Amino acid sequence: MQESSVVEERAEVVPLPENVTSVQPGSGFCYRRELAWGRFRRWYLKTFRRGYVERMAALREGDAEGSPHEILDPRDLKYVRNLCTADWPAEADRFGWRENIPLARWGLAETQIMGWPLAILTVLPAVLWPHLWWIGLGPLVVLLWVFYFFRDPPRRVPNEPGLLIAPADGKVVDISKLEHHDFVGGPAVRIGVFLSIFNVHINRAPSNCRVIELRYHPGKFLNALNPDSAIENENMWIGLEETAPPYRRMVVRQIAGAIARRIVCSLRPGEEMQVGHKFGMIKLGSRTEMIIPDDERLSIVCKEGQKIRAGLDILARYEDRPQSTMGGTP
């Protein structure tokens, strides 16, 4: 291992760049449909549910400055949470129950927009041509895959000092050393994870950390197994700093693939996350990278070719990390 190059001072938070205009800056068909529904819903609430709007306004914390549209209730934060400081206490969110659905909340629109037509195509042949019922098996398989792709299984997050937990499900395809990384502040190790269309695609925080900087890079959509995809593909670069001394800095990169073209990252610069916190996803096959400081205290636990699960499996460990009082979230 290299001599310690851990940055001891707290990093300065960098404002959100101008090209990050939502939590899904790459836009998309389903995204635009959901924004249109949001406009209709806000009109309906202001016209027919004024009392509800007033109660939500009284309970709201922070403000909507920076959002491209009005923030009437927690649903309006889905795609613009990173652009403003508005929020509500958990008990005031009448739609918080959606977090208990075993599907990614960022994918609920896709499951409906794709799911209902597929459900109709599954049932219709059996209704119109009972002897040709088997025609509906194809749409049924696709329907089941849509729900399978957007699944959000619970995870019991390890909560031990010094652990770095997997930020994504998939297969470890790259473990390489970097002589120097500017944000990390010295030698680093890059761990690349490939996500197939059959993996859970939700990203989780690798440790208790604070968001320092976000960078969105539009780009190509090469196959995520292609090494060039890490450089040329659309990606979200997330600079993090651990919340306890020695305040190690690390990077998580969400990288789009040939099929995955929609990166979701709901983080606000300066906010703190507990290990295992769900902060985004990549819709369909993709790649996630983690870059961490390489010093004499680091042990890489994972191996190339190993299958891992976000928020559950350990990728690396710092042996002498001070005890932390923050806990993980399942």
URVEN-V67215 format. One record per residue. PHI is phi in whole degrees, -180 to 180 (999 if undefined). OMEGA is omega in whole degrees, -180 to 180 (none if undefined). D_CENTER is the distance of its C-alpha to the mean C-alpha in Angstrom with 1 decimal. Layout:
# URVEN-V67215
phi=[PHI PHI]
omega=[OMEGA OMEGA]
d_center=[D_CENTER D_CENTER]
This chain:
# URVEN-V67215
phi=[999 -78 -64 -59 -128 -66 -79 -87 -91 -70 -80 -88 -72 -102 -60 -63 -69 -66 -83 -96 -107 -170 -75 -127 -66 -82 61 132 -61 -63 -60 -67 -64 -70 -64 -64 -63 -61 -63 -65 -63 -65 -62 -62 -63 -70 -87 -117 -129 -64 -62 -63 -61 -66 -64 -64 -64 -70 -90 -67 -106 71 -141 -96 -59 104 -76 -77 -143 -65 -115 -94 -153 -57 -64 -72 -88 -52 -107 -127 -55 -76 -97 -144 -109 -62 -166 -132 -60 -55 -71 -90 -86 -68 -111 -64 -60 -64 -68 -89 -71 -75 -130 -62 -63 -72 -111 -64 -65 -63 -64 -83 -63 -89 -70 -64 -60 -67 -64 -65 -66 -74 -86 -55 -58 -68 -79 -83 -134 -52 -76 -113 -56 -66 -62 -76 -67 -61 -59 -64 -63 -65 -60 -64 -66 -58 -67 -66 -65 -90 -65 -136 -73 -68 -133 -91 -78 -60 -132 -126 -60 85 -84 -117 -96 -57 -84 -154 -78 140 -121 -70 -114 -157 -132 -138 -94 -115 -62 -156 -130 -60 -70 -63 96 162 -58 -146 -123 -106 -119 -103 -123 -96 -110 -84 -70 -102 -86 -66 -110 -81 -97 -130 -66 -77 -161 -71 -150 -118 -80 -100 -157 -126 -135 -104 -119 -62 -175 -83 -132 -72 -57 -65 -80 -76 -56 -68 -62 -66 -102 -97 -79 -56 -156 -114 -96 -121 -90 -122 -136 -63 -86 -124 -55 -90 57 -62 -101 -150 -128 -119 -119 -94 -121 -70 -122 -68 -102 -75 -131 -133 -94 -116 -143 -95 -76 -105 -56 94 -78 -106 -124 -89 -55 88 -62 -81 -117 172 -161 -122 -86 88 -54 -168 -144 -130 -121 -128 -118 -130 -63 -107 -139 -66 -94 -89 -124 -84 -92 -82 -132 -62 91 -76 -88 -131 -127 -63 73 -133 -92 -88 -98 -154 -149 -103 -69 -111 -64 -60 -63 -111 -96 -87 -112 -86 -120 -71]
omega=[178 173 -175 176 -177 179 -176 -177 178 180 177 -178 -179 180 179 180 -175 -177 172 -174 176 177 176 -171 179 179 -179 -177 -179 178 -179 178 -178 176 178 177 179 178 178 -178 179 176 180 -178 -179 -178 -172 -177 -175 178 178 -180 180 179 179 179 180 -178 -175 173 -178 180 -175 -179 -178 179 179 178 180 176 -177 178 -174 180 -179 -179 -170 -176 -178 -178 -176 -176 -177 -179 -178 177 177 172 -177 -177 -180 -178 -179 -178 178 179 179 177 -180 175 -177 176 179 -178 178 -180 -178 178 180 -179 179 -178 177 -172 -177 176 179 178 178 179 177 -174 -172 -180 -180 180 -175 -178 -175 -179 178 -177 -175 178 -179 -179 179 177 179 179 179 179 179 179 179 179 180 -178 -176 180 -180 -177 177 180 175 -171 175 -177 179 -180 172 -177 170 -173 -179 177 -178 170 175 -179 177 -177 -178 170 -175 -180 177 -178 179 174 -172 -176 179 177 -180 178 -176 174 178 178 -178 -178 176 179 175 -179 180 179 167 -173 178 178 -178 179 -178 -180 171 -170 179 -180 -178 -175 175 177 178 -178 172 -179 -177 178 178 175 -175 176 178 -179 180 -179 -179 -178 -169 -176 172 -179 173 -179 -176 177 -176 175 180 -173 178 178 6 174 178 177 179 -179 168 179 173 -173 178 179 -178 -180 179 -179 -177 178 177 176 -173 -172 173 175 178 -178 -180 179 170 -180 -179 -180 178 -176 -179 177 173 -173 -178 -170 -171 -178 175 178 173 179 -173 179 178 177 -173 -179 -174 171 176 -175 -177 179 176 -178 -178 174 -175 179 -177 177 -175 -175 -177 177 -177 -177 171 -167 -173 -179 177 179 179 180 -178 -176 178 177 -180 none]
d_center=[30.9 31.2 32.6 30.3 28.6 26.3 26.0 27.7 27.3 24.4 22.5 22.9 19.9 19.6 19.2 16.6 18.1 19.8 18.0 14.7 16.0 13.1 9.3 10.0 12.8 13.9 15.3 16.3 19.0 17.2 15.5 19.1 20.6 18.4 19.3 22.9 22.7 21.5 24.6 26.9 25.5 26.1 29.6 30.4 29.4 31.4 34.3 34.6 32.6 33.6 34.1 30.5 29.3 31.6 30.4 26.8 27.8 29.8 26.9 24.3 23.4 22.8 23.4 22.1 23.3 21.2 19.9 21.4 22.5 23.9 21.8 24.0 21.8 18.3 17.5 18.0 15.1 12.5 12.3 14.1 12.9 12.4 15.9 18.0 18.8 19.6 18.7 20.6 21.6 20.0 23.6 23.9 21.0 22.9 19.8 18.0 19.3 16.6 14.2 16.9 16.7 15.4 13.3 9.7 10.7 9.0 11.2 14.3 16.0 15.8 17.3 20.1 20.8 21.1 22.1 25.2 27.0 26.4 27.8 30.8 31.4 31.4 34.0 36.1 38.0 39.0 40.4 42.1 43.2 43.3 44.7 41.8 39.1 37.5 36.3 33.5 32.2 30.3 28.3 27.8 26.2 23.7 23.0 22.4 20.1 17.9 17.6 17.1 14.2 12.2 13.3 11.5 14.1 14.8 14.8 17.5 16.1 18.9 20.2 22.7 23.5 22.4 19.9 16.7 14.5 12.5 8.9 8.9 11.5 14.3 17.3 18.1 19.9 20.6 21.8 23.6 25.2 25.1 28.3 26.7 23.3 23.9 20.9 21.3 25.0 26.6 26.4 23.0 21.6 19.0 17.3 15.9 14.3 14.9 13.1 15.8 15.7 16.6 13.7 11.0 7.9 5.2 4.0 6.5 8.8 11.8 14.4 15.6 14.9 15.1 13.3 16.1 15.2 12.9 14.4 13.6 15.9 17.0 18.7 19.8 18.3 20.2 19.8 17.1 20.0 21.9 21.9 22.2 18.8 17.4 19.6 20.1 17.0 14.7 12.0 10.0 11.8 10.8 13.9 14.1 17.3 18.1 19.7 22.9 25.6 25.8 22.5 21.2 18.9 16.2 13.8 10.4 10.3 8.1 11.2 12.2 15.1 18.2 16.9 13.2 13.6 10.7 7.7 5.5 5.0 7.0 8.6 12.4 14.7 16.7 14.7 14.7 12.4 13.9 13.3 10.9 9.2 6.0 4.1 1.3 3.4 6.7 9.6 12.5 13.7 12.2 12.1 10.3 12.7 13.5 16.7 18.7 22.2 25.0 27.9 30.6 28.5 25.7 25.8 23.5 23.2 21.5 23.4 22.9 22.8 21.4 18.9 16.2 13.8 10.7 11.9 15.3 16.9 18.3 18.1 20.4 22.6 24.5 27.8 29.2 26.2 27.7 27.0 24.1 24.5 20.9 19.6 16.6 14.9 15.0]
